């Protein structure tokens, strides 16, 4: 799927080593940003404000200016701010008792699903765009992709996978806050109805999207950036995948905006092999997985007679119960 920049002296071992560093940095940053209220405030309000001044006033000729990269960095950051607010904004009376929390406002719980859906549709739009404009031919260097893209039916297959992934977002009114313990005071935003099968389907779709549309970024922004939040959600940060995904995506986008040369030039660039059968295979796997999740959602919908867009439908599953037990 990928080739390393051997002309710049990059070996497979070096490429894997840099990937591990990127993966570890994303995982560690997410832990820093989620563990403390002040750390999240700094990471997603103060830091992006400072970097925006840097990008638009001092790095205009170096950083990404295409619509997709700008929308991605600011939508991911906005998501983190909203999630931080849901987790931490509350009012207490003079005795210190909590008498109001943003997490209890039903309308506020719509925003995580809305932000996630918009984020997916942004990428779906790009897949359709690449498929239409570069159908069966290589684009060469274009804005946002230094080595170019190769369009084909795989773009449409993966776009359909993304649409299904959006349709299968369920149970957002069941979002809850993780209770504080001696070992974890993060107050993570838990989403019990968002379980492992949906997350895997999302990861496969998004990996295919990055491979289709930003191939030189897919080794890091695809593989490492997807595995880091998923590993956290399946281990120490159970049930809070969307929060982990937003936080790692936001910091990665900030890094990419600030150091675009890391992805687009030099020894660390990783390129696609541009093989149609690989594109087709990856997109077919993503589409097939998302079709399966869609069918399972419909099955649960019929069986439980619960509307997945107004209620949780996976409440009988053990993983749901495990996540729910972590909540306040």
TANOR-V56063 format. One record per pair of residues at least 24 apart in sequence whose ideal C-beta (glycine too) atoms are under 10 Angstrom apart, sorted by sequence separation. I is the first residue (numbers start at 0). J is the second residue. If there is no record, write none. Layout:
# TANOR-V56063
i->I j->J
i->I j->J
This chain:
# TANOR-V56063
i->126 j->150
i->129 j->153
i->130 j->154
i->131 j->155
i->168 j->192
i->169 j->193
i->170 j->194
i->201 j->225
i->202 j->226
i->223 j->247
i->224 j->248
i->227 j->251
i->47 j->72
i->51 j->76
i->85 j->110
i->129 j->154
i->130 j->155
i->168 j->193
i->169 j->194
i->47 j->73
i->50 j->76
i->81 j->107
i->84 j->110
i->85 j->111
i->128 j->154
i->129 j->155
i->130 j->156
i->167 j->193
i->199 j->225
i->202 j->228
i->224 j->250
i->126 j->153
i->127 j->154
i->130 j->157
i->198 j->225
i->202 j->229
i->224 j->251
i->47 j->75
i->48 j->76
i->82 j->110
i->126 j->154
i->127 j->155
i->129 j->157
i->130 j->158
i->169 j->197
i->201 j->229
i->220 j->248
i->223 j->251
i->224 j->252
i->47 j->76
i->81 j->110
i->82 j->111
i->125 j->154
i->126 j->155
i->129 j->158
i->167 j->196
i->168 j->197
i->46 j->76
i->47 j->77
i->81 j->111
i->126 j->156
i->127 j->157
i->128 j->158
i->167 j->197
i->198 j->228
i->199 j->229
i->123 j->154
i->126 j->157
i->127 j->158
i->198 j->229
i->220 j->251
i->43 j->75
i->44 j->76
i->47 j->79
i->78 j->110
i->81 j->113
i->82 j->114
i->126 j->158
i->127 j->159
i->219 j->251
i->220 j->252
i->43 j->76
i->47 j->80
i->77 j->110
i->78 j->111
i->81 j->114
i->125 j->158
i->126 j->159
i->164 j->197
i->167 j->200
i->168 j->201
i->42 j->76
i->43 j->77
i->123 j->157
i->124 j->158
i->126 j->160
i->127 j->161
i->167 j->201
i->195 j->229
i->198 j->232
i->220 j->254
i->43 j->78
i->44 j->79
i->78 j->113
i->79 j->114
i->122 j->157
i->123 j->158
i->126 j->161
i->198 j->233
i->216 j->251
i->219 j->254
i->220 j->255
i->43 j->79
i->44 j->80
i->78 j->114
i->122 j->158
i->123 j->159
i->125 j->161
i->164 j->200
i->165 j->201
i->219 j->255
i->42 j->79
i->43 j->80
i->77 j->114
i->78 j->115
i->123 j->160
i->124 j->161
i->163 j->200
i->164 j->201
i->195 j->232
i->43 j->81
i->120 j->158
i->123 j->161
i->164 j->202
i->195 j->233
i->202 j->240
i->43 j->82
i->44 j->83
i->75 j->114
i->78 j->117
i->122 j->161
i->123 j->162
i->164 j->203
i->165 j->204
i->193 j->232
i->201 j->240
i->205 j->244
i->216 j->255
i->39 j->79
i->40 j->80
i->43 j->83
i->74 j->114
i->77 j->117
i->78 j->118
i->121 j->161
i->160 j->200
i->161 j->201
i->164 j->204
i->201 j->241
i->39 j->80
i->42 j->83
i->119 j->160
i->120 j->161
i->123 j->164
i->160 j->201
i->163 j->204
i->164 j->205
i->119 j->161
i->120 j->162
i->122 j->164
i->123 j->165
i->162 j->204
i->190 j->232
i->198 j->240
i->202 j->244
i->213 j->255
i->219 j->261
i->220 j->262
i->39 j->82
i->40 j->83
i->74 j->117
i->75 j->118
i->119 j->162
i->160 j->203
i->161 j->204
i->197 j->240
i->198 j->241
i->201 j->244
i->205 j->248
i->219 j->262
i->39 j->83
i->74 j->118
i->160 j->204
i->161 j->205
i->187 j->231
i->194 j->238
i->218 j->262
i->38 j->83
i->39 j->84
i->119 j->164
i->120 j->165
i->159 j->204
i->160 j->205
i->187 j->232
i->193 j->238
i->195 j->240
i->216 j->261
i->119 j->165
i->157 j->203
i->158 j->204
i->161 j->207
i->192 j->238
i->193 j->239
i->194 j->240
i->198 j->244
i->216 j->262
i->32 j->79
i->36 j->83
i->39 j->86
i->40 j->87
i->70 j->117
i->71 j->118
i->74 j->121
i->118 j->165
i->157 j->204
i->160 j->207
i->161 j->208
i->189 j->236
i->191 j->238
i->193 j->240
i->215 j->262
i->216 j->263
i->222 j->269
i->39 j->87
i->70 j->118
i->116 j->164
i->117 j->165
i->157 j->205
i->160 j->208
i->187 j->235
i->189 j->237
i->190 j->238
i->193 j->241
i->215 j->263
i->219 j->267
i->221 j->269
i->33 j->82
i->115 j->164
i->116 j->165
i->119 j->168
i->157 j->206
i->158 j->207
i->187 j->236
i->189 j->238
i->190 j->239
i->213 j->262
i->215 j->264
i->218 j->267
i->33 j->83
i->36 j->86
i->37 j->87
i->71 j->121
i->115 j->165
i->116 j->166
i->157 j->207
i->158 j->208
i->185 j->235
i->187 j->237
i->188 j->238
i->189 j->239
i->190 j->240
i->218 j->268
i->219 j->269
i->32 j->83
i->36 j->87
i->70 j->121
i->71 j->122
i->156 j->207
i->157 j->208
i->185 j->236
i->187 j->238
i->188 j->239
i->189 j->240
i->190 j->241
i->218 j->269
i->116 j->168
i->183 j->235
i->187 j->239
i->188 j->240
i->189 j->241
i->190 j->242
i->215 j->267
i->216 j->268
i->217 j->269
i->218 j->270
i->33 j->86
i->112 j->165
i->115 j->168
i->154 j->207
i->157 j->210
i->158 j->211
i->182 j->235
i->183 j->236
i->186 j->239
i->187 j->240
i->188 j->241
i->189 j->242
i->215 j->268
i->216 j->269
i->217 j->270
i->218 j->271
i->67 j->121
i->71 j->125
i->153 j->207
i->154 j->208
i->157 j->211
i->185 j->239
i->188 j->242
i->215 j->269
i->217 j->271
i->66 j->121
i->67 j->122
i->113 j->168
i->116 j->171
i->156 j->211
i->157 j->212
i->187 j->242
i->188 j->243
i->214 j->269
i->215 j->270
i->112 j->168
i->115 j->171
i->187 j->243
i->214 j->270
i->215 j->271
i->67 j->124
i->111 j->168
i->112 j->169
i->153 j->210
i->154 j->211
i->185 j->242
i->188 j->245
i->214 j->271
i->67 j->125
i->112 j->170
i->113 j->171
i->153 j->211
i->154 j->212
i->213 j->271
i->214 j->272
i->66 j->125
i->112 j->171
i->177 j->236
i->214 j->273
i->111 j->171
i->112 j->172
i->151 j->211
i->177 j->237
i->211 j->271
i->67 j->128
i->110 j->171
i->150 j->211
i->177 j->238
i->210 j->271
i->109 j->171
i->112 j->174
i->148 j->210
i->149 j->211
i->150 j->212
i->177 j->239
i->108 j->171
i->109 j->172
i->111 j->174
i->148 j->211
i->175 j->238
i->176 j->239
i->108 j->172
i->110 j->174
i->148 j->212
i->174 j->238
i->214 j->278
i->217 j->281
i->108 j->173
i->109 j->174
i->148 j->213
i->149 j->214
i->174 j->239
i->177 j->242
i->105 j->171
i->108 j->174
i->148 j->214
i->105 j->172
i->107 j->174
i->108 j->175
i->146 j->213
i->147 j->214
i->148 j->215
i->174 j->241
i->210 j->277
i->211 j->278
i->144 j->212
i->145 j->213
i->146 j->214
i->147 j->215
i->174 j->242
i->210 j->278
i->143 j->212
i->144 j->213
i->145 j->214
i->146 j->215
i->143 j->213
i->144 j->214
i->145 j->215
i->171 j->241
i->211 j->281
i->144 j->215
i->145 j->216
i->207 j->278
i->210 j->281
i->211 j->282
i->71 j->143
i->102 j->174
i->103 j->175
i->143 j->215
i->144 j->216
i->210 j->282
i->102 j->175
i->103 j->176
i->143 j->216
i->168 j->241
i->207 j->280
i->208 j->281
i->68 j->142
i->102 j->176
i->207 j->281
i->208 j->282
i->211 j->285
i->67 j->142
i->68 j->143
i->101 j->176
i->115 j->190
i->206 j->281
i->207 j->282
i->210 j->285
i->65 j->141
i->66 j->142
i->67 j->143
i->100 j->176
i->207 j->283
i->65 j->142
i->66 j->143
i->67 j->144
i->111 j->188
i->204 j->281
i->207 j->284
i->208 j->285
i->64 j->142
i->65 j->143
i->112 j->190
i->115 j->193
i->126 j->204
i->203 j->281
i->204 j->282
i->206 j->284
i->207 j->285
i->63 j->142
i->64 j->143
i->65 j->144
i->111 j->190
i->129 j->208
i->133 j->212
i->203 j->282
i->206 j->285
i->207 j->286
i->63 j->143
i->108 j->188
i->204 j->284
i->205 j->285
i->238 j->318
i->112 j->193
i->123 j->204
i->126 j->207
i->130 j->211
i->203 j->284
i->204 j->285
i->237 j->318
i->238 j->319
i->108 j->190
i->111 j->193
i->119 j->201
i->122 j->204
i->126 j->208
i->129 j->211
i->130 j->212
i->203 j->285
i->204 j->286
i->122 j->205
i->125 j->208
i->129 j->212
i->202 j->285
i->203 j->286
i->238 j->321
i->239 j->322
i->102 j->186
i->128 j->212
i->129 j->213
i->201 j->285
i->203 j->287
i->204 j->288
i->237 j->321
i->238 j->322
i->119 j->204
i->122 j->207
i->123 j->208
i->126 j->211
i->200 j->285
i->203 j->288
i->204 j->289
i->233 j->318
i->237 j->322
i->238 j->323
i->102 j->188
i->115 j->201
i->119 j->205
i->122 j->208
i->125 j->211
i->126 j->212
i->200 j->286
i->202 j->288
i->203 j->289
i->238 j->324
i->239 j->325
i->89 j->176
i->118 j->205
i->121 j->208
i->122 j->209
i->125 j->212
i->200 j->287
i->201 j->288
i->238 j->325
i->125 j->213
i->200 j->288
i->201 j->289
i->237 j->325
i->238 j->326
i->85 j->174
i->87 j->176
i->119 j->208
i->122 j->211
i->199 j->288
i->200 j->289
i->86 j->176
i->122 j->212
i->199 j->289
i->200 j->290
i->232 j->322
i->85 j->176
i->86 j->177
i->122 j->213
i->197 j->288
i->200 j->291
i->201 j->292
i->82 j->174
i->196 j->288
i->197 j->289
i->200 j->292
i->199 j->292
i->200 j->293
i->198 j->292
i->196 j->291
i->197 j->292
i->200 j->295
i->196 j->292
i->89 j->186
i->194 j->292
i->197 j->295
i->86 j->185
i->87 j->186
i->196 j->295
i->197 j->296
i->86 j->186
i->196 j->296
i->85 j->186
i->86 j->187
i->87 j->188
i->86 j->188
i->83 j->186
i->85 j->188
i->86 j->189
i->82 j->187
i->83 j->188
i->82 j->188
i->81 j->188
i->145 j->259
i->145 j->260
i->192 j->307
i->143 j->259
i->197 j->313
i->145 j->262
i->146 j->263
i->196 j->313
i->144 j->262
i->145 j->263
i->192 j->310
i->193 j->311
i->144 j->263
i->145 j->264
i->192 j->311
i->194 j->313
i->143 j->263
i->191 j->311
i->192 j->312
i->193 j->313
i->196 j->316
i->157 j->278
i->164 j->285
i->190 j->311
i->192 j->313
i->195 j->316
i->146 j->268
i->149 j->271
i->153 j->275
i->156 j->278
i->160 j->282
i->163 j->285
i->167 j->289
i->191 j->313
i->192 j->314
i->194 j->316
i->196 j->318
i->118 j->241
i->140 j->263
i->145 j->268
i->146 j->269
i->147 j->270
i->148 j->271
i->152 j->275
i->153 j->276
i->156 j->279
i->159 j->282
i->160 j->283
i->163 j->286
i->166 j->289
i->191 j->314
i->195 j->318
i->146 j->270
i->147 j->271
i->149 j->273
i->151 j->275
i->153 j->277
i->154 j->278
i->157 j->281
i->158 j->282
i->160 j->284
i->161 j->285
i->164 j->288
i->165 j->289
i->192 j->316
i->194 j->318
i->145 j->270
i->146 j->271
i->148 j->273
i->149 j->274
i->153 j->278
i->156 j->281
i->157 j->282
i->160 j->285
i->161 j->286
i->163 j->288
i->164 j->289
i->167 j->292
i->191 j->316
i->194 j->319
i->115 j->241
i->118 j->244
i->147 j->273
i->149 j->275
i->152 j->278
i->153 j->279
i->156 j->282
i->157 j->283
i->159 j->285
i->160 j->286
i->163 j->289
i->166 j->292
i->167 j->293
i->193 j->319
i->114 j->241
i->118 j->245
i->144 j->271
i->146 j->273
i->151 j->278
i->152 j->279
i->153 j->280
i->155 j->282
i->156 j->283
i->157 j->284
i->159 j->286
i->160 j->287
i->162 j->289
i->163 j->290
i->166 j->293
i->167 j->294
i->169 j->296
i->191 j->318
i->192 j->319
i->150 j->278
i->151 j->279
i->153 j->281
i->154 j->282
i->156 j->284
i->157 j->285
i->158 j->286
i->160 j->288
i->161 j->289
i->163 j->291
i->164 j->292
i->167 j->295
i->168 j->296
i->191 j->319
i->194 j->322
i->112 j->241
i->115 j->244
i->149 j->278
i->153 j->282
i->156 j->285
i->157 j->286
i->160 j->289
i->163 j->292
i->164 j->293
i->167 j->296
i->191 j->320
i->193 j->322
i->111 j->241
i->115 j->245
i->118 j->248
i->152 j->282
i->153 j->283
i->156 j->286
i->159 j->289
i->160 j->290
i->163 j->293
i->166 j->296
i->167 j->297
i->169 j->299
i->191 j->321
i->192 j->322
i->111 j->242
i->114 j->245
i->151 j->282
i->152 j->283
i->155 j->286
i->156 j->287
i->159 j->290
i->162 j->293
i->163 j->294
i->166 j->297
i->169 j->300
i->191 j->322
i->192 j->323
i->153 j->285
i->157 j->289
i->160 j->292
i->190 j->322
i->191 j->323
i->153 j->286
i->160 j->293
i->163 j->296
i->189 j->322
i->191 j->324
i->111 j->245
i->189 j->323
i->191 j->325
i->170 j->305
i->191 j->326
i->137 j->273
i->169 j->305
i->170 j->306
i->171 j->307
i->172 j->308
i->189 j->325
i->169 j->306
i->170 j->307
i->171 j->308
i->172 j->309
i->173 j->310
i->174 j->311
i->189 j->326
i->169 j->307
i->170 j->308
i->171 j->309
i->172 j->310
i->173 j->311
i->187 j->325
i->189 j->327
i->168 j->307
i->169 j->308
i->170 j->309
i->172 j->311
i->173 j->312
i->187 j->326
i->135 j->275
i->167 j->307
i->168 j->308
i->169 j->309
i->170 j->310
i->171 j->311
i->173 j->313
i->166 j->307
i->169 j->310
i->170 j->311
i->173 j->314
i->186 j->327
i->166 j->308
i->169 j->311
i->170 j->312
i->183 j->325
i->169 j->312
i->170 j->313
i->33 j->177
i->169 j->313
i->170 j->314
i->67 j->212
i->68 j->213
i->177 j->322
i->180 j->325
i->39 j->185
i->67 j->213
i->173 j->319
i->178 j->324
i->38 j->185
i->39 j->186
i->175 j->322
i->178 j->325
i->36 j->184
i->68 j->216
i->175 j->323
i->177 j->325
i->178 j->326
i->179 j->327
i->34 j->183
i->35 j->184
i->36 j->185
i->71 j->220
i->170 j->319
i->173 j->322
i->176 j->325
i->177 j->326
i->178 j->327
i->33 j->183
i->34 j->184
i->35 j->185
i->36 j->186
i->173 j->323
i->175 j->325
i->176 j->326
i->177 j->327
i->34 j->185
i->35 j->186
i->175 j->326
i->176 j->327
i->33 j->185
i->34 j->186
i->174 j->326
i->175 j->327
i->32 j->185
i->33 j->186
i->34 j->187
i->86 j->239
i->173 j->326
i->33 j->187
i->30 j->185
i->33 j->188
i->86 j->242
i->126 j->282
i->82 j->239
i->85 j->242
i->82 j->241
i->83 j->242
i->82 j->242
i->83 j->245
i->78 j->241
i->79 j->242
i->82 j->245
i->83 j->246
i->78 j->242
i->81 j->245
i->82 j->246
i->80 j->245
i->78 j->244
i->79 j->245
i->78 j->245
i->79 j->246
i->77 j->245
i->78 j->246
i->79 j->247
i->75 j->244
i->76 j->245
i->79 j->248
i->80 j->249
i->75 j->245
i->76 j->246
i->78 j->248
i->79 j->249
i->74 j->245
i->75 j->246
i->78 j->249
i->79 j->250
i->75 j->247
i->76 j->248
i->77 j->249
i->75 j->248
i->76 j->249
i->74 j->248
i->75 j->249
i->76 j->250
i->74 j->249
i->75 j->250
i->72 j->248
i->73 j->249
i->75 j->251
i->76 j->252
i->71 j->248
i->72 j->249
i->75 j->252
i->76 j->253
i->71 j->249
i->72 j->250
i->74 j->252
i->75 j->253
i->72 j->251
i->73 j->252
i->71 j->251
i->72 j->252
i->71 j->252
i->72 j->253
i->70 j->252
i->72 j->254
i->69 j->252
i->72 j->255
i->68 j->252
i->71 j->255
i->72 j->256
i->71 j->256
i->68 j->255
i->69 j->256
i->68 j->256
i->63 j->252
i->68 j->259
i->63 j->255
i->64 j->256
i->62 j->255
i->63 j->256
i->25 j->219
i->62 j->256
i->61 j->256
i->62 j->257
i->61 j->257
i->62 j->258
i->63 j->259
i->112 j->308
i->21 j->218
i->22 j->219
i->26 j->223
i->61 j->258
i->62 j->259
i->21 j->219
i->25 j->223
i->29 j->227
i->33 j->231
i->58 j->256
i->61 j->259
i->21 j->220
i->24 j->223
i->25 j->224
i->28 j->227
i->29 j->228
i->54 j->253
i->58 j->257
i->61 j->260
i->63 j->262
i->18 j->218
i->22 j->222
i->23 j->223
i->25 j->225
i->26 j->226
i->27 j->227
i->58 j->258
i->63 j->263
i->17 j->218
i->18 j->219
i->21 j->222
i->22 j->223
i->25 j->226
i->26 j->227
i->29 j->230
i->30 j->231
i->58 j->259
i->17 j->219
i->21 j->223
i->22 j->224
i->25 j->227
i->26 j->228
i->29 j->231
i->33 j->235
i->34 j->236
i->43 j->245
i->47 j->249
i->50 j->252
i->51 j->253
i->54 j->256
i->15 j->218
i->20 j->223
i->21 j->224
i->24 j->227
i->25 j->228
i->33 j->236
i->39 j->242
i->43 j->246
i->46 j->249
i->47 j->250
i->50 j->253
i->53 j->256
i->54 j->257
i->14 j->218
i->18 j->222
i->19 j->223
i->22 j->226
i->23 j->227
i->26 j->230
i->42 j->246
i->46 j->250
i->49 j->253
i->50 j->254
i->53 j->257
i->18 j->223
i->22 j->227
i->25 j->230
i->26 j->231
i->30 j->235
i->47 j->252
i->51 j->256
i->0 j->206
i->17 j->223
i->21 j->227
i->25 j->231
i->30 j->236
i->33 j->239
i->43 j->249
i->47 j->253
i->50 j->256
i->29 j->236
i->39 j->246
i->42 j->249
i->43 j->250
i->46 j->253
i->50 j->257
i->18 j->226
i->22 j->230
i->42 j->250
i->1 j->210
i->26 j->235
i->33 j->242
i->47 j->256
i->0 j->210
i->26 j->236
i->29 j->239
i->32 j->242
i->33 j->243
i->43 j->253
i->4 j->215
i->32 j->243
i->42 j->253
i->1 j->214
i->29 j->242
i->30 j->243
i->32 j->245
i->33 j->246
i->0 j->214
i->1 j->215
i->29 j->243
i->32 j->246
i->3 j->218
i->29 j->244
i->31 j->246
i->32 j->247
i->1 j->217
i->2 j->218
i->29 j->245
i->30 j->246
i->0 j->217
i->1 j->218
i->26 j->243
i->29 j->246
i->32 j->249
i->0 j->218
i->25 j->243
i->28 j->246
i->29 j->247
i->32 j->250
i->28 j->247
i->31 j->250
i->1 j->221
i->29 j->249
i->0 j->221
i->1 j->222
i->25 j->246
i->26 j->247
i->28 j->249
i->29 j->250
i->0 j->222
i->25 j->247
i->28 j->250
i->24 j->247
i->25 j->248
i->28 j->251
i->22 j->247
i->25 j->250
i->102 j->327
i->24 j->250
i->25 j->251
i->28 j->254
i->24 j->251
i->100 j->327
i->25 j->254
i->21 j->251
i->24 j->254
i->97 j->327
i->21 j->254
i->21 j->261
i->17 j->261
i->21 j->267
i->17 j->266
i->18 j->267
i->17 j->267
i->18 j->269
i->14 j->266
i->17 j->269
i->13 j->266
i->14 j->267
i->13 j->267
i->14 j->268
i->14 j->269
i->9 j->265
i->10 j->266
i->7 j->264
i->9 j->266
i->7 j->265
i->8 j->266
i->9 j->267
i->7 j->266
i->9 j->268
i->4 j->264
i->6 j->266
i->7 j->267
i->9 j->269
i->4 j->265
i->5 j->266
i->7 j->268
i->4 j->266
i->6 j->268
i->3 j->266
i->4 j->267
i->3 j->267
i->4 j->268
i->3 j->268
i->4 j->269
i->2 j->268
i->3 j->269
i->4 j->270
i->2 j->269
i->3 j->270
i->1 j->269
i->2 j->270
i->0 j->269
i->1 j->270
i->2 j->271
i->1 j->271
i->2 j->272
i->0 j->271
i->1 j->272
i->2 j->273
i->0 j->272
i->0 j->274
i->1 j->277
i->0 j->277
i->0 j->278
i->0 j->280
i->0 j->281
